Amino acid sequence: MATELTIKQAQVEVDQWIKTVGVRYFNELTNLGILMEEVGELSRLMVRKYGEQSFKESDKGKELSDEMADVLWVLICLANQTGVDLTEALEKNFEKKNIRDANRHQENEKLK
Protein backbone atom coordinates (compact mmCIF):
# COMPACT_ATOMS: atom_id res chain seq x y z
CA MET A 1 0.00 0.00 0.00
CA ALA A 2 1.40 3.39 -1.00
CA THR A 3 1.73 6.12 1.59
CA GLU A 4 -0.50 9.16 1.28
CA LEU A 5 0.98 12.29 -0.20
CA THR A 6 1.00 15.17 2.26
CA ILE A 7 0.70 18.78 1.16
CA LYS A 8 4.31 19.35 2.26
CA GLN A 9 5.50 16.37 0.18
CA ALA A 10 3.47 17.60 -2.79
CA GLN A 11 5.21 20.97 -2.58
CA VAL A 12 8.61 19.24 -2.60
CA GLU A 13 7.69 16.89 -5.45
CA VAL A 14 6.22 19.65 -7.64
CA ASP A 15 9.35 21.74 -7.01
CA GLN A 16 11.58 18.82 -8.00
CA TRP A 17 9.54 18.14 -11.15
CA ILE A 18 9.57 21.81 -12.17
CA LYS A 19 13.35 22.06 -11.72
CA THR A 20 14.06 18.89 -13.71
CA VAL A 21 11.36 18.04 -16.24
CA GLY A 22 9.86 21.53 -16.37
CA VAL A 23 13.29 23.25 -16.51
CA ARG A 24 12.15 26.22 -14.39
CA TYR A 25 9.06 27.91 -12.99
CA PHE A 26 7.11 30.29 -15.18
CA ASN A 27 7.06 33.68 -13.51
CA GLU A 28 4.43 34.31 -10.84
CA LEU A 29 2.12 36.37 -13.05
CA THR A 30 2.24 33.75 -15.81
CA ASN A 31 1.37 31.08 -13.25
CA LEU A 32 -1.46 33.23 -11.92
CA GLY A 33 -2.86 33.40 -15.45
CA ILE A 34 -2.45 29.64 -15.84
CA LEU A 35 -4.26 29.13 -12.51
CA MET A 36 -7.17 31.20 -13.79
CA GLU A 37 -7.25 29.12 -16.99
CA GLU A 38 -7.27 25.88 -15.00
CA VAL A 39 -10.04 27.15 -12.71
CA GLY A 40 -11.98 28.08 -15.84
CA GLU A 41 -11.58 24.56 -17.23
CA LEU A 42 -12.80 23.10 -13.94
CA SER A 43 -15.71 25.53 -13.94
CA ARG A 44 -16.67 24.62 -17.50
CA LEU A 45 -16.79 20.93 -16.64
CA MET A 46 -18.72 21.51 -13.38
CA VAL A 47 -21.30 23.67 -15.18
CA ARG A 48 -21.85 20.94 -17.75
CA LYS A 49 -21.96 18.09 -15.25
CA TYR A 50 -24.04 19.74 -12.51
CA GLY A 51 -25.57 22.75 -14.23
CA GLU A 52 -27.89 23.25 -17.14
CA GLN A 53 -25.35 23.44 -19.95
CA SER A 54 -24.93 20.43 -22.20
CA PHE A 55 -21.59 18.82 -22.99
CA LYS A 56 -19.76 19.74 -26.17
CA GLU A 57 -17.55 17.44 -28.19
CA SER A 58 -14.47 19.16 -26.74
CA ASP A 59 -15.63 18.30 -23.19
CA LYS A 60 -15.60 14.55 -23.78
CA GLY A 61 -13.01 12.54 -21.88
CA LYS A 62 -12.35 15.28 -19.33
CA GLU A 63 -12.46 14.30 -15.68
CA LEU A 64 -13.24 16.51 -12.69
CA SER A 65 -10.39 14.89 -10.74
CA ASP A 66 -7.86 15.78 -13.42
CA GLU A 67 -9.11 19.37 -13.67
CA MET A 68 -8.97 19.73 -9.87
CA ALA A 69 -5.44 18.31 -9.84
CA ASP A 70 -4.40 20.85 -12.50
CA VAL A 71 -5.69 23.66 -10.26
CA LEU A 72 -3.87 22.23 -7.25
CA TRP A 73 -0.63 21.80 -9.24
CA VAL A 74 -0.48 25.45 -10.28
CA LEU A 75 -1.50 26.61 -6.81
CA ILE A 76 1.40 24.57 -5.41
CA CYS A 77 3.72 26.18 -7.97
CA LEU A 78 2.63 29.64 -6.83
CA ALA A 79 3.08 28.68 -3.17
CA ASN A 80 6.58 27.40 -3.88
CA GLN A 81 7.50 30.54 -5.79
CA THR A 82 6.23 32.89 -3.10
CA GLY A 83 7.56 30.98 -0.10
CA VAL A 84 4.17 29.87 1.23
CA ASP A 85 4.06 26.67 3.26
CA LEU A 86 0.59 25.43 2.30
CA THR A 87 0.37 23.06 5.28
CA GLU A 88 0.98 25.92 7.68
CA ALA A 89 -1.32 28.23 5.72
CA LEU A 90 -4.16 25.70 5.77
CA GLU A 91 -3.73 25.08 9.50
CA LYS A 92 -3.92 28.84 10.15
CA ASN A 93 -6.97 29.06 7.88
CA PHE A 94 -8.74 26.37 9.92
CA GLU A 95 -7.97 28.32 13.10
CA LYS A 96 -9.35 31.52 11.55
CA LYS A 97 -12.53 29.82 10.36
CA ASN A 98 -13.09 28.05 13.67
CA ILE A 99 -12.94 31.37 15.50
CA ARG A 100 -14.80 33.53 12.98
CA ASP A 101 -17.43 30.98 12.00
CA ALA A 102 -17.86 29.09 15.28
CA ASN A 103 -21.64 29.69 15.32
CA ARG A 104 -22.21 31.51 12.06
CA HIS A 105 -23.36 28.57 9.95
CA GLN A 106 -25.41 26.90 12.71
CA GLU A 107 -27.34 30.15 13.12
CA ASN A 108 -27.90 30.66 9.39
CA GLU A 109 -31.57 30.05 8.65
CA LYS A 110 -30.75 29.58 4.96
CA LEU A 111 -28.86 26.39 5.80
CA LYS A 112 -31.66 24.74 7.79
N, C-alpha and C positions, 0 to 999 in steps of 0.2 A: 504494500500500500504506500503510495506516495505521500510525502508530507505536504501539508497545506502551505500555500504561498502567503506570507505575511505582506502587509503593505510595505514594511521596511525592506524586505527581500525583493519585492517587486521594484522598488526604487533603485536598488543596487543592480538588478538584472536588466532593467531598461537602460540604465546608464552604461552598463557594460556593452549591451547590444548596440546602442547609439555610437559608442566610441570605437567599435570594431566593424560591424556590418554596415552601420549607418554613416560611418566616417566621422561625423560631428553633428552636434545639435543645429537645427535651424535656429535663427535668432528668435528671441522671445515674442516679438510681434508677429513673425511668420507663424510660430506655433500657436499663438492666440487665434489667428485667422484659421488655421487648420482645425483647432478645437471647435470653433464655431461651425465649420463645415461638417465636422463629424457629428456634432449635436444636431445639425440640420438633417443629416442622413438618418439619425435615430428618430428624430421627430417625424420625418416623412413616413418611415416604416410604422411607427406607433399610430399615426393618424389613419393609415390604411388598414392596420390590423384591428384597432379598437374604435376608430372613428367612422365617419360616414363615407370617406373617400374610398374608391375602389382601387385595386392594385393595377399597376401598369406593367407592361412587359419588362421594363427595366427594373422593376421591384422584385421579380422572381428570383428565388434562390438566396435572397438576403435574409439573414437571421438577426433577431433582436440581440442575442448574446454577442454576436460578432460586432454589431454596431456599438453596443455598450462597452465592449472591450476596447474598441477604437477610441472612444471618448476617454476612457480611463488611461489608456496608453499616453495620449497627448497631455492629459492633465498631469500624469506622472513626469513627463518630460518637462513641463513648465515648473513643477515643484522642484525638480532637480536643478534646473537652471537658475532658480531664484532662491535656492537654499532653504526651501520649506521641507520640514520633516512631516510628511502627511500623517504618520501615526500620532505624533504629538499634536498636530493641528486638529485631527479628528477627536482625540481625547479632550482637548480644550473645548471643542465645539459641543461635545456631549455635556460637559460641565455647564457651559453657557445655556444650553437649551433646558437642562434640568432645573436651573435656577429661574430663568426667564419664563419658562412654559410649565412650571410645576403644576399649576391648576388650570391654566388657560384653556386647554383642549377639553378637559372634563367639564368645564363650565360653559362650553360653546354649545348653544342650543341647536346650531346647524349640524352638529355631529351626532345628535341623538336620534 
